[in-house]
Amino acid sequence: MSKRLPTNPYGKVAQSYANQGKKQEDRRETEAKALLKAARMLQDLQSSWDSRSSQKIEDALKFNRQIWVIFYDNAINTSNENTSTLSGNVVNLANFVFRRSMEILAAPEPDKLNILININREVANGLMSKSSQ
């Protein structure tokens, strides 16, 4: 008859923390990929501006706004003393993205997409660099 050794509760906690860190890393990577996809869609739209349709413009901007709505919502709902500056910056950036999207829909010009493309790429770059640390 063999005795079964009790499981180590501290090991379970340590594993849980390790998994939590992995989930955070995966989330950042997913967010970065979504931003890069949106940037690519906007870049493709800009590159083929002469053959654009209003539907293509709406689709690309809608996809980008949906990502930023998630960031905005997370910033609003998870804001605390430690993250208030970061959350405020995310909210301000999201508001800018929303305003610029409406400007583009009201008066479409390819150069107006540059800032949205750059913002997405820069934020994605920041997310990827934090997930690799």
N, C-alpha and C positions, 0 to 999 in steps of 0.2 A: 504494500500500500504506500503510494507516494503522497507526500504532503504537497499541497499546492501553496506556493509562496504568495503572500498577499501582494497586490499590486501597489506600486508606489504612487500615492496621491500627489506627491510633489512632481513626479515625472509627468503625470497627466496635466497638471497645471502648466508646466514648462512647455509641453507639447501644444497645449491650447494657445499659449502666447506666441509660440513659433508659427502656428497656423494663422493666427490673427495677423501677424506681420506679413505673411505670404498673401493673405487676402487683400491687405492694403496695397501691397506691391502689384497684385494682379489688377486691382481697381484702377490704380494710376496708369498702368500700362494700357488698359482698355480705354480709359478716358483720352490718353494721348493718341491712341490709334483712331478714335472717333474724330478728334480734332484734326488729325492729319488727313483723314478721309474727307472731311468737310473742306479743308484747305485745297485739297486736290480737285474736288468738285467745283469750287469757286475758280481755281486756276484754269481748269478745263473750259469753264464757261467763258472766262476772260479770253482765253486763247482762240476760241471759236465764236467770238462776239458777233461777227458778221452774219453767221448762220444761226444765231440764237433765236429762241422763241420766248414769249412771256412765260410759258409753262416751265421752261428750263431754268429761267431766272428764279421763279417762285419756288421750284423744287430745291434748288441749291441753297437758297436763302432759308427756306423752311427747315431743311436738315440742319443747317448751322444753328439756327435759332433754337431748335429742339435740344441740342447739346448744351447751349448756353442757358436754357431754362433749367436744366438739371443742375448746372453749376450754381445758378442763382438760388434755386430752391435749397440746395445743400448749404450754401453760405448763410442763408436766412435762418434755416432751421438748426444749424449746428454752431451758431455763433456763441462764443463765451469769451471770458476775459483773455484767455491765452491766444485765441484766434480772431479777435475782433478786428484787428488791422487787416489781416489777410482776408477775412470775410468781407469787410468793407471794400477792399480793392476788387474782389471778385464781383461783388454787386455792381460797383461802378463800371467795371469792364463789361459786364453783361448788359447793363443799361446802354452803354455806348454801342455795343453790337446790335442791340434791338433798334436803336435810333438809326444807325447807319443802314441797316437792312430796310427800314421803311423809306429812307431817303433814296435808296437804289430802286425800290419798287416804284416810287413816285416819279423819279427821273433817272432812268437807267443810263449809266455811263460805266464803261469797263474800268476806268481808273479808280472808281470808288470802291472796287473790290480789293484793291491792294492792301488797305489797312486790315480788313477782315482776314485775308490770307496770312498776313504777317502776325497778327495777334494769335491766330490759331497755331501757327508754327512755333512761335515763341513759348506759348503756354505748354504746348505738347513737349517741347524740348525741356522745359522746366520739370514737367511731370516725369519724363523719362530719366532725367538726371537724378531726381530724388529717389526713384525706385531702384536705381542701381547703387545707391550709397549703402 
